[in-house]
Amino acid sequence: MKFHYLIVIFSLMYVCCRVQDQEKTMVSEHPILKKPVLKYKPNIELPDSLKNRGITGTVYVECVIDTVGHIKTARIFKSSNEKLNAIALEIAKRYEFFPAEQNHKKVNFIVVIPLTFDTSKEHR
């Protein structure tokens, strides 16, 4: 009977050691990700036609940053005023970044850029 207990104990120890080894392997294989860093942020300027009408709001633009750091694609993620969407897309496409890196290799990365248009700030 004692012999069976020893076999069970050694079997459990072996399984525990294997699980720990697998966890170490999984952690070491996890890719290291370096997020993109903003290089250039364009000014947010409203066209006179929108300024004069007092149109304000915030537009969230989802962008794919390519391996060079340029905006590859842009789309409206959320908008408080549809009249600002076209200008928001134009502004977002002018952003520049140092690209994201994964395991020391440049990769595409998705970000959401919030653009707030507030005409009251321009009159101060």
C-alpha atoms as an extended CHARMM CRD file, in Angstrom:
* protein
*
       124  EXT
         1         1  MET       CA              0.0000000000        0.0000000000        0.0000000000  PROA      1               0.0000000000
         2         2  LYS       CA              2.8370000000        2.4000000000        0.8540000000  PROA      2               0.0000000000
         3         3  PHE       CA              4.3430000000        1.6450000000       -2.5300000000  PROA      3               0.0000000000
         4         4  HSD       CA              1.1710000000        2.8710000000       -4.2850000000  PROA      4               0.0000000000
         5         5  TYR       CA              1.2440000000        6.1180000000       -2.2980000000  PROA      5               0.0000000000
         6         6  LEU       CA              4.8410000000        6.7000000000       -3.3510000000  PROA      6               0.0000000000
         7         7  ILE       CA              3.9590000000        6.1570000000       -6.9880000000  PROA      7               0.0000000000
         8         8  VAL       CA              1.0630000000        8.6260000000       -6.7260000000  PROA      8               0.0000000000
         9         9  ILE       CA              3.2600000000       11.2160000000       -4.9850000000  PROA      9               0.0000000000
        10        10  PHE       CA              6.0490000000       10.8960000000       -7.5730000000  PROA      10              0.0000000000
        11        11  SER       CA              3.4990000000       11.0760000000      -10.3890000000  PROA      11              0.0000000000
        12        12  LEU       CA              2.0290000000       14.2910000000       -8.9650000000  PROA      12              0.0000000000
        13        13  MET       CA              5.4960000000       15.8000000000       -8.5170000000  PROA      13              0.0000000000
        14        14  TYR       CA              6.3260000000       14.9550000000      -12.1360000000  PROA      14              0.0000000000
        15        15  VAL       CA              3.0790000000       16.5240000000      -13.4140000000  PROA      15              0.0000000000
        16        16  CYS       CA              3.6390000000       19.6730000000      -11.3130000000  PROA      16              0.0000000000
        17        17  CYS       CA              7.1740000000       20.0380000000      -12.6530000000  PROA      17              0.0000000000
        18        18  ARG       CA              5.9450000000       19.6140000000      -16.2580000000  PROA      18              0.0000000000
        19        19  VAL       CA              3.2390000000       22.2670000000      -15.7650000000  PROA      19              0.0000000000
        20        20  GLN       CA              5.7760000000       24.7200000000      -14.3200000000  PROA      20              0.0000000000
        21        21  ASP       CA              8.1310000000       24.0760000000      -17.2510000000  PROA      21              0.0000000000
        22        22  GLN       CA              5.2970000000       24.7140000000      -19.7210000000  PROA      22              0.0000000000
        23        23  GLU       CA              4.3530000000       27.9600000000      -17.9490000000  PROA      23              0.0000000000
        24        24  LYS       CA              7.9550000000       29.1890000000      -18.1460000000  PROA      24              0.0000000000
        25        25  THR       CA              8.0480000000       28.3400000000      -21.8530000000  PROA      25              0.0000000000
        26        26  MET       CA              4.7760000000       30.1480000000      -22.5090000000  PROA      26              0.0000000000
        27        27  VAL       CA              5.9660000000       33.2900000000      -20.7260000000  PROA      27              0.0000000000
        28        28  SER       CA              9.3040000000       33.3550000000      -22.5370000000  PROA      28              0.0000000000
        29        29  GLU       CA              7.5960000000       32.9100000000      -25.9330000000  PROA      29              0.0000000000
        30        30  HSD       CA              5.1360000000       35.7490000000      -25.2780000000  PROA      30              0.0000000000
        31        31  PRO       CA              5.8780000000       38.4560000000      -27.8520000000  PROA      31              0.0000000000
        32        32  ILE       CA              7.2710000000       41.7230000000      -26.5520000000  PROA      32              0.0000000000
        33        33  LEU       CA              5.1700000000       44.5990000000      -27.8590000000  PROA      33              0.0000000000
        34        34  LYS       CA              6.3760000000       48.1810000000      -28.0240000000  PROA      34              0.0000000000
        35        35  LYS       CA              3.4520000000       50.5070000000      -28.7260000000  PROA      35              0.0000000000
        36        36  PRO       CA              3.7220000000       53.2860000000      -31.3160000000  PROA      36              0.0000000000
        37        37  VAL       CA              4.9080000000       56.7040000000      -30.1390000000  PROA      37              0.0000000000
        38        38  LEU       CA              3.4770000000       59.9650000000      -31.4610000000  PROA      38              0.0000000000
        39        39  LYS       CA              5.9550000000       61.7930000000      -33.7140000000  PROA      39              0.0000000000
        40        40  TYR       CA              3.7750000000       64.5410000000      -35.2280000000  PROA      40              0.0000000000
        41        41  LYS       CA              0.3530000000       65.8540000000      -34.2040000000  PROA      41              0.0000000000
        42        42  PRO       CA             -1.3150000000       68.2070000000      -36.7190000000  PROA      42              0.0000000000
        43        43  ASN       CA             -3.2680000000       71.2610000000      -35.5960000000  PROA      43              0.0000000000
        44        44  ILE       CA             -7.0070000000       70.7860000000      -35.3420000000  PROA      44              0.0000000000
        45        45  GLU       CA             -8.4480000000       73.5660000000      -37.4740000000  PROA      45              0.0000000000
        46        46  LEU       CA            -12.0640000000       73.8370000000      -38.4980000000  PROA      46              0.0000000000
        47        47  PRO       CA            -12.9890000000       75.3010000000      -41.8760000000  PROA      47              0.0000000000
        48        48  ASP       CA            -14.5720000000       78.7740000000      -41.6330000000  PROA      48              0.0000000000
        49        49  SER       CA            -17.9330000000       77.3830000000      -42.7340000000  PROA      49              0.0000000000
        50        50  LEU       CA            -18.0640000000       75.1760000000      -39.6260000000  PROA      50              0.0000000000
        51        51  LYS       CA            -16.4900000000       77.7860000000      -37.2990000000  PROA      51              0.0000000000
        52        52  ASN       CA            -19.0840000000       80.4120000000      -38.2090000000  PROA      52              0.0000000000
        53        53  ARG       CA            -21.9260000000       78.0140000000      -37.4650000000  PROA      53              0.0000000000
        54        54  GLY       CA            -20.4210000000       77.1460000000      -34.0640000000  PROA      54              0.0000000000
        55        55  ILE       CA            -20.2250000000       73.4330000000      -34.7820000000  PROA      55              0.0000000000
        56        56  THR       CA            -18.3800000000       71.5480000000      -32.0300000000  PROA      56              0.0000000000
        57        57  GLY       CA            -17.9260000000       67.9710000000      -30.9350000000  PROA      57              0.0000000000
        58        58  THR       CA            -15.5490000000       65.0560000000      -30.5340000000  PROA      58              0.0000000000
        59        59  VAL       CA            -14.7890000000       62.4680000000      -33.1760000000  PROA      59              0.0000000000
        60        60  TYR       CA            -12.9390000000       59.2330000000      -32.3950000000  PROA      60              0.0000000000
        61        61  VAL       CA            -11.0070000000       57.9930000000      -35.4170000000  PROA      61              0.0000000000
        62        62  GLU       CA             -9.7400000000       54.4060000000      -35.5240000000  PROA      62              0.0000000000
        63        63  CYS       CA             -6.4720000000       54.2580000000      -37.4470000000  PROA      63              0.0000000000
        64        64  VAL       CA             -4.0630000000       51.5650000000      -38.5760000000  PROA      64              0.0000000000
        65        65  ILE       CA             -0.4770000000       52.7300000000      -38.1890000000  PROA      65              0.0000000000
        66        66  ASP       CA              1.7670000000       50.9780000000      -40.7150000000  PROA      66              0.0000000000
        67        67  THR       CA              5.3370000000       49.7610000000      -40.2600000000  PROA      67              0.0000000000
        68        68  VAL       CA              6.7060000000       53.1500000000      -41.3090000000  PROA      68              0.0000000000
        69        69  GLY       CA              4.5740000000       55.0990000000      -38.8130000000  PROA      69              0.0000000000
        70        70  HSD       CA              2.0620000000       56.5710000000      -41.2580000000  PROA      70              0.0000000000
        71        71  ILE       CA             -1.6970000000       56.2140000000      -41.0630000000  PROA      71              0.0000000000
        72        72  LYS       CA             -2.5740000000       53.3950000000      -43.4560000000  PROA      72              0.0000000000
        73        73  THR       CA             -6.3580000000       53.4570000000      -42.9700000000  PROA      73              0.0000000000
        74        74  ALA       CA             -8.7490000000       55.5680000000      -40.9420000000  PROA      74              0.0000000000
        75        75  ARG       CA            -12.4290000000       55.2110000000      -40.1190000000  PROA      75              0.0000000000
        76        76  ILE       CA            -14.8880000000       56.8830000000      -37.7840000000  PROA      76              0.0000000000
        77        77  PHE       CA            -15.1670000000       54.8750000000      -34.5880000000  PROA      77              0.0000000000
        78        78  LYS       CA            -17.5580000000       57.2450000000      -32.7800000000  PROA      78              0.0000000000
        79        79  SER       CA            -18.7570000000       60.7670000000      -33.4370000000  PROA      79              0.0000000000
        80        80  SER       CA            -20.8070000000       63.3280000000      -31.5580000000  PROA      80              0.0000000000
        81        81  ASN       CA            -21.3970000000       65.3930000000      -34.7270000000  PROA      81              0.0000000000
        82        82  GLU       CA            -21.4460000000       63.8580000000      -38.2230000000  PROA      82              0.0000000000
        83        83  LYS       CA            -20.6150000000       67.2190000000      -39.8090000000  PROA      83              0.0000000000
        84        84  LEU       CA            -17.1010000000       66.8820000000      -38.3370000000  PROA      84              0.0000000000
        85        85  ASN       CA            -16.3810000000       63.3900000000      -39.6780000000  PROA      85              0.0000000000
        86        86  ALA       CA            -14.7720000000       64.3500000000      -43.0060000000  PROA      86              0.0000000000
        87        87  ILE       CA            -12.4210000000       66.9300000000      -41.4680000000  PROA      87              0.0000000000
        88        88  ALA       CA            -11.5830000000       64.5160000000      -38.6240000000  PROA      88              0.0000000000
        89        89  LEU       CA            -10.5230000000       61.8450000000      -41.1290000000  PROA      89              0.0000000000
        90        90  GLU       CA             -8.3350000000       64.3650000000      -42.9700000000  PROA      90              0.0000000000
        91        91  ILE       CA             -6.6400000000       65.4760000000      -39.7490000000  PROA      91              0.0000000000
        92        92  ALA       CA             -6.1370000000       61.9160000000      -38.4680000000  PROA      92              0.0000000000
        93        93  LYS       CA             -4.4140000000       60.8770000000      -41.7110000000  PROA      93              0.0000000000
        94        94  ARG       CA             -1.7640000000       63.5780000000      -41.1100000000  PROA      94              0.0000000000
        95        95  TYR       CA             -0.6420000000       62.1040000000      -37.7630000000  PROA      95              0.0000000000
        96        96  GLU       CA              2.7880000000       60.4630000000      -37.7450000000  PROA      96              0.0000000000
        97        97  PHE       CA              4.1600000000       57.8820000000      -35.3170000000  PROA      97              0.0000000000
        98        98  PHE       CA              7.2640000000       55.9100000000      -34.5720000000  PROA      98              0.0000000000
        99        99  PRO       CA              5.8960000000       52.4670000000      -35.4800000000  PROA      99              0.0000000000
       100       100  ALA       CA              5.0110000000       49.6850000000      -33.0670000000  PROA      100             0.0000000000
       101       101  GLU       CA              7.4710000000       46.8340000000      -32.6520000000  PROA      101             0.0000000000
       102       102  GLN       CA              6.9630000000       43.2120000000      -31.7570000000  PROA      102             0.0000000000
       103       103  ASN       CA             10.0720000000       41.1450000000      -31.0270000000  PROA      103             0.0000000000
       104       104  HSD       CA             12.2050000000       43.9510000000      -32.5460000000  PROA      104             0.0000000000
       105       105  LYS       CA             10.2260000000       43.8530000000      -35.8120000000  PROA      105             0.0000000000
       106       106  LYS       CA              8.0580000000       46.7890000000      -36.9340000000  PROA      106             0.0000000000
       107       107  VAL       CA              4.3630000000       45.8840000000      -37.1120000000  PROA      107             0.0000000000
       108       108  ASN       CA              1.0180000000       47.4990000000      -37.9340000000  PROA      108             0.0000000000
       109       109  PHE       CA             -0.9370000000       48.7430000000      -34.9180000000  PROA      109             0.0000000000
       110       110  ILE       CA             -4.4950000000       50.0130000000      -34.3790000000  PROA      110             0.0000000000
       111       111  VAL       CA             -5.1140000000       53.1750000000      -32.3580000000  PROA      111             0.0000000000
       112       112  VAL       CA             -8.1420000000       55.3630000000      -31.6950000000  PROA      112             0.0000000000
       113       113  ILE       CA             -7.4290000000       59.0870000000      -31.9240000000  PROA      113             0.0000000000
       114       114  PRO       CA             -9.8850000000       61.4370000000      -30.1790000000  PROA      114             0.0000000000
       115       115  LEU       CA            -10.2660000000       64.7740000000      -31.9850000000  PROA      115             0.0000000000
       116       116  THR       CA            -12.1390000000       67.5190000000      -30.1470000000  PROA      116             0.0000000000
       117       117  PHE       CA            -13.4320000000       70.5050000000      -32.0920000000  PROA      117             0.0000000000
       118       118  ASP       CA            -14.2910000000       73.4320000000      -29.8480000000  PROA      118             0.0000000000
       119       119  THR       CA            -14.7480000000       76.8930000000      -31.3870000000  PROA      119             0.0000000000
       120       120  SER       CA            -14.8650000000       78.5990000000      -27.9700000000  PROA      120             0.0000000000
       121       121  LYS       CA            -11.1700000000       77.8830000000      -27.4030000000  PROA      121             0.0000000000
       122       122  GLU       CA            -10.2310000000       79.7160000000      -30.5850000000  PROA      122             0.0000000000
       123       123  HSD       CA            -11.9250000000       82.9410000000      -29.4510000000  PROA      123             0.0000000000
       124       124  ARG       CA             -9.9630000000       83.1850000000      -26.1810000000  PROA      124             0.0000000000
